[in-house]
Amino acid sequence: MDSLINDLRLHLDEMDSLLIVLEGFLEDTETATEVVKCFSACSSLLLSDESGSDSIAECADRAVLLCKTASPTMMDEAYPLLLECNEFLHEYRRSLEQNESAPDASEISEKLKVASETLGTPSMEAIAELHSYLEEMDAMLIVLEGFSEDVDTAQSVSSSFQDCAKLLATRERKNNEFGSIAFDASAICDAYAGKDIQSVFPLLIECNEILHDYRRSLENKTEMPATKDIVSKLESAKDAVPEATHLDQENISGESAKQEIEVQVEASSKQSDNTELDVNPELLKGFIEECTDHLEDIEAHVLELDDDSGNESSLDAIFRAFHTIKGTATYFGLHGMGSLAHVVEDLLDEVRAGTRPFSGQLGGLILESRDILTHMVEYADETGHDSPCPPEMLQKIKFFAENKVYEEEATTTAGSSETMAADESLEQAIIAPTPESPDQPVVQAASSNKQPNKRSREIVKVEATRLDALVDLVGELVIAQSISAESLNEMDSLPEALDTSLKRLTTITRDLQSLSTSLRMVPIGPVFQRMKRLVRDLMKQTGKTIEFEILGENTEVDKSLVDAIADPLVHLIRNAVDHGIENSEDRPPWKGSAGKLSLTAYQRGSWIYIDLKDDGKGLDKDAILAKAMERGMADPDTSYTEKEIFDFITKAGFSTAAKITDVSGRGVGMDVVVQSINALKGQLDINSTKGEGSTFTLRLPLTMAIIDGVVAQVGEERYIIPAPSIVQTVRKEGLTTSSVAGDEEVLVYRNSTIPLVSLADVFHIESAKSLSDDSLFIVLDDEEYKFALLVDELVGKQQVVIKSLDSILKNSNGVSGSAIMPDGEVGLIIDVQWIGKNIQQRIEDQVTA
């Protein structure tokens, strides 16, 4: 109780200060938002208490509602009630301190309820949403003016008017006069569509303009526009056409969703299978790109709602995405997409209106619809044709909309016979996979670097091919500049002006090179977000409960890595969920019933590390080794290190799974992971403790385009050594070398011995200098292997553009790429990891021989 009182006092003290500020600046929405947070915190605190303070918490909730719904122009009327509620909460807090009976909350609660209903106006988010609807309507009206007989366009205009009506009805919890205007305009548009819509077209334009005026009055806090004339015109237009459609405004949300779905199901059955689109290809391309962004946002926001079903901003974002897809798809003639987006939008509208709760089942249905829309978008992009929406999907949504058990699931006890019966009926009613049951676990995702919903910077999209071409051209510019500088430096003297210009050109070229390189760097977050969906689906398949955590999603990697690492991560996560993490009933009590799975990205030097960690049963070294011996991969007489044993699981066809599942167990996957990572010049490390869990670490180069390197001379050849791997350069003078394991040389360096290898021996260069007191060593460390490399001399340090090797040289040992040197010659880039691994293997072979 003392903790409750102290926490409540802290929240109320903060609210006191905020209300003082709000009194002087009633239109300050940011302060009002902070007040909302304080009232919400008080409500949550009181609901967590067991002293019967639900009625007090309800007062705080009503204050939140009032503060949210009262527009800035109405805050002067709402403010006294907020003060009164704050004082009431102080009084309740004092009653707890003095162990007295709690004050009666009924009076203040009723005042707040009435005020919320009378002072409510659209929020800033609703005004912005209204603006987007009207802008879409503007575009549709322009098309309708030129093609007045186009019934589809008329229906799109009608839909936009109805969206405005729904928004105003939902947000204000009542139908204001502007919502009625939008509703009547929609009905008139339906009635005149394909008949004589030109006769009412000026009226539709006028309705559109008065809604714009209403929106501007809300934004600018000015006087509302007069509606008398437009209302009378609308009444006359409705009376002039007996068959005009008069929709029941009470069904703007709720039951109308089921009716709309029935209409869309019927319409879908009449669609042609492959209607060619008659649209500008460039416009269609823009729609495809925009639609793809919306579909990605939908998935991310649904996963956020899994964590917090009351997240209104995520719900609104999903609704707007489906609404935009519906309207634009219909405009382009993609009626299959429009139908599916329409029915999902109607379900979401019920959630926003409060007539249906958001649930894991609804989230699964939205994600399934999103996947179908993704395939339909890809089909339209590839073929330029429309595709019908699968009727079974529309039927599934219809069943979901009509099944009352979902609306009651919030109050239904999990596992009750009633719920189980409903689940069984759902399973029998639909063909496609069943959405999650109400008690299905959901992904609990955390992020160390959450992004705001709105972009703070303007983003310009560029085709990947153009970006690659730019980077290549900049690379060629760097090479040309280096060659020119090298040639001019060989001259005895340069005019001062030319020397200054050359230095300036060098600086600009390096800056341009750095900028072009940074353009290739993109956050790894989108790939990680896709993994959240994967984990969610795997939990549904396996029935396991998993808490999935994402860290470091803002870490930037080369764009060429983003898509390339997706498949390896998919294989690793599938194995972690299926093989690593136990079922809830099999987990030891100290672990908890929910499995822990984390995906982390971070940068060290010129490397990007991605850790996938689970707290499952870990890898069984004995079982792996036994299976390897059974398959002839391991020698029974050989002693293997832990790393060597774990490496067996990366071999093709290797699996210790007792049975094959739909998720994994066929021995296919880990070898693909290793091949993919090796192709990216990366490495996979495995660490595991039996009974405690496993960590799979992917180490990848930061960029695949440009590196800082040190040029070393060996005989007549020059090689580029990646600078991040270099620890130090030292002369042999004063250092001790000796032989171990036969002919292998080691160098005593900083009180320890490290392998010594001559670069001349690696590449068989006969003209290289022999070992002497003046010999130069480069100490290299790539975090796994540490050794000293013997070279003749160092030429200098420079940034080089990586060039891939041709088919003849691409598999050359000890070389990872090539680069054009300042004099135009080709230099080879050293593969530090291969050389280190090779020398380590040679030493181990000598020791065991």
N, C-alpha and C positions, 0 to 999 in steps of 0.2 A: 504493500500500500504506500509506503514512503517513496518508493521509486516512482509510482504512478503520480503522486502529488508533485514530486520534484520535476518530473518530465512535463507535466501539465503546466506548472508554473513557468517553465522555460518557454513553452510555446505561446502562452498567453502574454508573457512579458514582451516577446518579440512582436506579437500582434498589436499590443498597445502602441508600440513605436510606429508600426506600419499604418495603423489607423490615423495617427496624428499626421503623418505625411499625406495620406489619402484625403484627409479633410481639406488640406490646402490645395491638393491637385486631384480633384475628383475624376478627371478624365485621363489620369495616368494609368493606362492599362497594365503596365509592368508592376506597379505597386499593387493594383487589384489582384494580379496573378499571385503575388507573394502572400496576400491576405488569404486567398483561396488555399494556398499550400498550408498555412498555419491552421485554418479551420479543418482541413483534411487530416492533418497530423493529430489534432485533438480528437477527431472522430475515430481514427484508427486506434489511438491510445485507449479511448474509453471502451471501444468494442472488444479490445483484448483483455479488459478487466472483468473479473467475475463478480463484481459487486452490484450487478443489476443496473448498469448505467446506460442501457440501450436507448432509452428515451432522451437522455442528455446527448448521446452521440447523434441521434436523429436531428436534434437542433443544429448541431455543427454541420451535418450534411445539408440541411435546408439552407443554412447560411452560405455554404459552398455553391449550391444551386442558384441562389439569389445573386451572388456576386458574379457568377458566370453568365447568367442570362440577362442581367441588367446592362443595357448599353451605357457607354460613357455619358450620354445625355440624360440618362435616367438615374445615374448614380447618386445625385443629390437626394432623391427620394428613397433610395435603398440604404444610404449611409447610416441614418439614425437606427435602422433595424440591425445593421451589422454591429453598431456600438452596443445596442441593447443585448444582442446575443453574446457579445464578448463579455459584458458585465455579468450576464447570467452564468457563463462558464466560470468566471472568477468566483461568483457566489457558490457555485457547486464545489469548486476547489476548496474554498474556505470551510464548507460543511464537512468535507473529508478530513481536513486538518483538525477540526474541533470535534470530530466524531458525532456530528449532528445529522438529522435526517436531510435528505437531498431536497432542494427546492422543486416545486411543481413546474414541469416543462411544457405542459399542454398549451398555455397561453402564448408563449413566445413561439412555440412550434407552429401554431395556427397562423400567427401573424406572418411568419416567414413563408409559409406555404401560399398564403393569399398574395403576398407581395411578388413571389416568383411567377405566379400566374398572370398578374396584371402588369408587371414592369418588364416582362421578357421581350427582348428583341433579338434579331440575329446577332450572333457573335462575329468577331472579325474573320474567323475561319469561314463562317457561313456566308459572309459578304464576299469573300474571295471566291468561294465556290459558286455563288450566284453570278459573279463576274465571268467565270469560266463558261457557265452555261449560256450566258447571253452572247459571249463572243462566238461560241459554236453556232448559236442561232443566227447571228449576223451573217456568217458564211453560208448557212443553209438558205437564208432568205434571198441572198444574191443569186444562188443557183436556181431557186424556185422562180425568181422573177424572169429568168431566161428560159426556163423549162417548166411552164405552169402546168403542163399535163403529166408531169412526172409524179406519180403517186408516191413512190418511195421517198422522194425529197420532201413532199408534203407531210408524210408520216414522220420524217426526221424532225421537221420543224415542230410538229405536234408534240413529239417526244421531248424536245427541248423545253417547250412551254410547260409540259407536265412535270418535268424535272424541277423547274423553278417553283411550281405549285407545291410539289412534295417537300422541297427544301423549306419553303416558308411555313408550311403546315407543321413539319416535324420540328424545326428549330424553335418556333415560337409557341408550340403546344396549342395552337389555335389557328384558324384560318383567317388571316387578316385580309383586307380588301385587295391588296396587291397579289396575294396568293389566289384569290378568287378571279382576278383579272387573268392571271396566267392560266388558270384552269379553264375558264371560258374560251380563251384564245385557242387552247389545245382542242377543245370540243368542236369549235367552229372549223378549225383546220381539218379535222377528221371528216366533218360533215361535207365540206366543199372539195375535198381531195379528189382529183380526177374529173371534176364536174365543171364548176365555174369559179375556181379559186381566185382568178384575177379580180372578180368583183369584190372580194374581201381582202385582197392583198394589201391595200393601203391601211386597212384596219389592223392587220397583223403587224405591219411596220409600226403603227402607232402604239400597239400594245408592247412591242419590243422596246420602243423608245421610252415609254413611261416606266417600264421596269428598270431600264438604264438610269432614268432620273431618280427612281426610288433607291437604287443602289448607290448613286452618287450622293444622295441626301444622307444616307447612313454613314458613308465614308467621311463626308465633310461636316456632318452634324448640323445640317441645315434643315429648313422647313420641308415637309413632305409635299410631293406634287399633288395637285388636285385630281380627283378620279371621277368626278360626277359625269363629265362628258363621255369619257371612254366607256364607263359602265353602261350608259344609255345606248351607245352605239353597239356594244356587244349584245345587249338585250334585243335590239332591233334585228341584228344579224341572225340571232338564234331563232327569232319568231318568223323570219322570212323563209327559213328552210325547215319544213316539218320533220324531215328525216335527220336533222342535225343530232349528233350524238351528245347526250347530256349525261356525263359521268357522275356517279354519286361521290361527292367530295368526302364523305365519311370513309370511303374505301380507297383513299389515296395511298394508304399503306395498309398493311395487315392482309385482309382477305384478297385484295387486288393482286397480290403477288401470286397467289395460286391461279387466279384467272389469267394473268399474263403468261404464266408458264404453260397453261393449257393451250393458249393461242399460239405460243412459240413452238410447242410440240407439234401441233397441227400444221403450222407453216413449214416446219422442218421436213415433214413427210412429203411436201409438195415441191421441195427444192430439186433442181436438176443436179446431177452428180458432178458435173464438171463444166460449170458456166465460165466462159472466157470473159475476162474483165476488159471493159472498154475505157481505160483510163490512161492518163499520161504516165509512162514508166518512171519518170523522175519523181512524180508525186507519190506513186505507189511505193517507191524505194524509201522515200522519207517516212511514209506511214509505217512501213515494215520496221525501220529503225526505232521509231517512237514507240511502236507497239511492243517491241522486244524489251525496251527499257521499262515499260509499264509492267510487263509480265515478270521481270526480275524483281521489281519493287513489290509486286503482289506477294511473291514467295517470302521475301524478307519480312514484310509486315505481318503476314500470317504467323510466321514463327515468333514474332514479337508478341502477338496476341496469345499464343500458346503460353507464354510466360506471364502475361498480364492481360486478362480478358477484358479489363476495363480501360484499356489504352485507346482513348477516343481518337487521337491523332492517327494511329495506325489503321483503325477502322475506317476513318474518313479517307485516308490515302488509298485503301483498297477499293472503297466505293468509287472514288473519283477515277481510278485506273480502269475499272470495268465500265464505268459510264463513258469515258473517253473512247475506249475500244469499241463499245457498242455504236456510238454515234458516228465515228469516223469509218468504221468497217461498213456500216450501212451505206454511207455516202459513196464508198468505193465499190459498192456492189457485192461485198463479202457478207452475204446474208446469213450464211452458216455461223460465222464468227459473231455477227450481230445478235443472232438469236440466243446463243449460249451466254454471251456477256450480259444480255438483257435479263435473263431469268436469274442469274447469279446476283446481278445488281438489285433485283427486287427483294431477294432474300436478305441482302445486306441492308437494304432500306428498312426492313422490319427490325433488324438488330439496332439500327441507329434510332428508330422510333421507340425502342424499348419494349416492343411486343414479342420479341424473340431473343433469348440470350445467346451470346456467342459460346460455342462449345467446341470440343475437340473434333466431334463429328462434322460440324459445319466447316471447321478449318480443313479437315481432310477433303471434304467435298469441293471447297474452293481450290485447293491445291490440285485436285484431280481435273477440275475444269480448266485451271491454268495450264496444265500439261497438254490437254487437248487443244487449247487455243494456240499453244506454242507450235504444235505440229501443223495446225491449220495455217499459221503465219508462215512457217517454213515452206509449206506446199504452195501458198500464194506467191512467195518470193521466187521459188524455183520454176514454177510453171506459168505464173500469171493467170491462174484460174481460181475460181471459187470452189470451195468444198463444203458439202453439207455437214451440219453438226450431227454426230452419232445420236440417233433417236433414243438409244438406251440411256445416254447421259441425261438427256432432257427428262426422260421418264424417271430416272433416279432422283433428280432435283424435285420433280413434281411430287414423288412419294415422300421425300424429305419435308417438303413444304406442308403436306397434308397430315403427316404423322404427328399427333399431338404430344407424344411422349417426350420429344426433344425439347418442347417448350417447358415441360415440367421437370426436366432432368435435374435442374438445380435443386429441387426439393425432394427428389426421389432417392431413396437410399440405394447406394451401389450394391448390386448383388441381389436385390429383391426379386421375387418371382415375376412381378409386373414388368420390371425393366428387362429381365431375361427373356420374357415372352415377346416383348417388343423387338428386342434384338433379333430373335429368331424370325419374326415376321419380316423384318427388314432384310434379313439374309435371303429369305425365300422370294422376296419381291423384286429384287434387282439382279441383273446379270453380272455387271462389273464388280470388282472387289469391294467388299463392304467397308464403309468408313469406320473409324475407330469407335469402340464402345465408349460410354461415358467415363469409365474408369481407366481407359487406356492412358498410360503414362505419356507425357509430352516432353519434348526437349527443353531442358533448362539451360539456356545459353547465357554466358556472361562475356563481356568484351571489355578489354582494357582501354579501348579507344573507340567508343561509340561515335558514329557520325550523326550530325544533326539531320533532321528530316529535309530541310531546305538547303539547297546549295548556296554557299556564301560567295562563290566565285563563278563567273561565267565560263561555261565549258564549250569548247568548239570541237566537234568530232572530225577526225581526219582518217581517211582510209589507211589501213595498215601498209598497203603497198606504197603509198605516197611517203609515209613516214620512213619506211625502209630505204626508199630511193633517196630521201633527203640525207639520211645518215651515211649512206654509201657515198654520196657526192661530197659530203663534208670530209669523209675519210680520204677521198681522192684529193681534196683541197689540202688537207694536212700533209699528205705525201708530196704533192707538188710544191708546197711551201717549204718543206724540209729539204727537198732536192735543190730548190733555188737558193735557199740560205746556205747550204753546204757549198754550192758552186761559188757564190759570192764571197764566202769566208776564205776561199782559197786564194783570192786576189790579195795582193800586197796591201792595198789601201782602197777605201771606198769614200766617195764624196759624203760629207756630213749629212746632207739632206737625204741621200739614198740610204745611208746607215740608219738614220732616224725612221725613215719610212719602213725599212725592213723590220726593225724592232716593233714598230706599231703593227705591221702586218702579222708578225708572229704572235703578238698579244691577242689581236682580234681573232686569229685563226684558232688559238687555244680556247678562247672564250666560246667561240662558235661551236667548237668540238665538244666542250663540256655541256653546252646547252642542248645540242642535238642528242648527246648521250642521255641527258636527263629526260628528254622527251620519250625515250624508250622505257623509262621507269614508271611502273604503275603499281598501285597498292595491291597487295595479295588478298585483301578483304573479300572481293567478289568470289574468288575460288573457295575461301573458307565458308562463306555464306551458303554456297551450294552444298557443302558438307553437312551443314545443319539439317538441310532437307533430307539428305541421305540417312543420317542417324535417325531422324524421325520415322522414315519409312522402314528402316531396319528394326526399330523397336516394335513397329506394328507387325512385322513378319515373325520376329523371334519371341515376342511377348516379354522382353526384358525391359527393366526400368533403368534408364541411363541419364545421368546429369552431364551434359556436354558443354564444355567451356572453350571459348575462343580467346586467344591472347595474341597481341601484336599484329592485328589485322591491317594496321596502317603501314606495316613494313613494306617498302617498295622493292620490286624485283624487275628484272628485264622483262619486257612484254613477251618475248619469245618463250619465257619460262612459264608464264601464267597458265596457258592452256596445256602445256606439256606436263605440268605437275599434277593436273587434275586426275588423270587415270591412275597414277601411282597412289595418290591419296585415297582414291575410291577403294582400291584393292586392300590397302592397309587398314582402312576403317572397317571394311566388311569382315576382315579376319579378326580385328580386335573385338568387334561386337559378337561375332559368331563363336570364335574359338577362345578369345581371351576372357571376356567378362562373363561371369557365371550368372545363372538364373537367381532370382531373389532368394529362393528357398535354399539354394546351395551355397550362398555366400556366408562366410564366417560372421558372427555377430559384431566383431570389432570393425568390420568393413562397412556395415550398414546394408540395407536391402537394395539401394540404388547404386549401380555401377558408376564409376567416375571415368570420364574420357575427356582429354584435353588436347587441343591443337594449338601449338604455339609457334610463332615465327619471330626471329630476331637476326640481327646482323652482327658479324664479327669480322672486322677487316674487310677483305674483298669477297667474303663468303656469306651466303644466306643459309640459316639453319631453320629447319622445320621439325619440331618434335611432336610426335603423336604418342601420348602416354595414357595407359589404362591401369586400373588397379585390380585387374583380374587375376587369374590363377597363374600367370606367368608361363614361361617356356620350360618344359621338362627336358633337361640336357640328356638324361639317361635314355628317355624314350626316343629323342631325336637321333642319338648316336646308334641306338639299336635298330631303328628304321633304316638309317643310312647303311649300316652293315648288311641288313637284310637285302637291300637293293643293290649291294655291291659298290656303293659310293665310298665306303670307309673300310680301312684295313683293320681287322681286329687286333693286330700286333702293334699298331701305331698309337701313340699318345697324342690326343688332340686338345688344343686350348679351347677355352669357352667360346672365343670368337669363331674359331674354325668349326665348332659344333653348330653354332647358330647359323653359320653360312650355309649349312646343308639345306635349310628350309628355303633358300633362294634358288635351289636347283629345280629345273623343269620336272614336273610330275611328282615332286616330293610332297607328302602330306602325312601327318600323324593322326588325322581325324578318324574317329571310330566309324563315322557314317557320313555320307555325302548329303548335304542339305541344299535348299534352293539358294542359300547365300554363299557357301563356300565348301571346301573339302575335297575338291577334285585335283588338287596339286597344281592348279593353274593360277597364276596371279603374281606370286612373289618373284618368279623369274622374270615376268614382264616388268615388275617394279624395278628390278635391278637393271634390266636392259634399258629402260627408259631413263633412269638416272644416269647411267654410264654414258648414254648418248648426249646428255646435257653436261658432260664433264664433271659429274657430281659423284656422290658416294652415299651409300646407305650403311648406317651403324646400328647394331642391335644390342640393347642391354636389357637383361631380364633377370628377375629373382623369382624362383618358384614360390607360388602362394601369395606373392605381393604385387605382381604386375610386370608390365613390359614398357619399354620406351624405344621407339623407332625414330632415328634421327636422319633426316635428309640434309646433306650438305651440298649446296649448289653455288656456282659462281655468281657473283653479284650482277655482272653484265656479260653478255656474249659478244659484245661489239668492240670495246676498247679497253686496254689495260695499261697500267703503268709498268714499265719493264726496265731492267738493267741489261745493257748490251755487253756481253763478254766475248773476248777474242780467244779462240783456240786454234793455233796454227794459222791457216789462212781463212778460217771460217769464223762467222759471228753468230752468236745465239742470244736469244732474248729470254731472260729469267724473270718471271713475274715478281715484281717488287714486294707485294705483301708476304711472300714466303721467305724473304731474306731477313735473317736475324743480324748478321754482321759479316764484314769482310776482314780477314786477318792474313798476315804473312806467316810462313812456316817458321821463320826465325824466332827462337824462344819457345816454340811449341814442340811437343813430343809426339811422334807417330810410332806405331808398332803393328805387328801382324798378329792376327787371331784367326782361329778356325782355318788353318792352312795359309793361303795367300791373301786373305782379306785384310786390308789395312784399316786401322782406326786412329782417330785423332784425340789426344787428351785435351779437352776443352772445358774450362771452368770446372775443374775437379771431377770431370766425368768423361767417359769415352763415348765418342760417336763415330759411326761408320764414315769412312773416307772413300770417295769414288772420284776417278778422273773422268772428266767430260770427254776427253780424247779417247778413253777406252770405250765409253758408251757408244760413240759414233765412229770409232776406228779411224782416228785422224793421226796419220803418221808424222805430220810436220809439227806436232805440238811439242812444247818444251817439256823436258824431263823434270822429275821432282828434284828440287834443290832448296837451300835455305831461303832463297828469294821467291819461292813459289807462293801463289796467291790462292787462298781458300775462301769460298763463299759458304757460310753456315746457313743452311736452309731448314725450315721447320713448317710443315703444313698441318700441324697439330696431331698428326698420326705418326709421321716419320720425321726424324731429325737426323741430318747427316751433313758432311762437309763436301763441297764440290770443288775439285781442283780445276782451275782455268789458267790461261796464260796472263791475260790482262783484262782490265775493265775499260770499255770504250766510253761509256757514259750512261745517263739515265734519260729515258724518253717515253712519251705516251705513244702507243702504236695501235693501229687499226688491225684487228684480228681478221685474217683471211683464212677461209677453210681450205684444207688440202684437197687435191683432186683425188680421183678414185684410186690412183696408183699408190699415193703416199698416205691416204687417210688412216690406214691401220699401222703406220710406222710406230715402233716402240720408242718411247721417250719423247715424243713430239705431240703437242696438242694443237698446233696451228702454225700459221706463218704470218709475216708482216713485210711490208715494203720499207726498206731502210732509206735514210735520207739521200743516199747516192743512187737510189733506184734499184739496188740489188735486193734479193729476197733473203730474209732472216727467219730461222726456225724458232718457234716458241717452245721452251722446255716444259715437258710434263713432269713437274716435281714429284707428284704422287707416284707415277709409274717408276721413276728412278728409285725413290725411297723404298717402295714395295719390293722392287727387284733386288736391291742390295740386301734388304732384310731377309728375303727368301734364300738368297745365296748363303748368307751367314748361317741360317738355320739348317740348310742342307749340309753344310760343312760340319756343323756340330753333331748332327745325327748320323753322319756317314761313318 
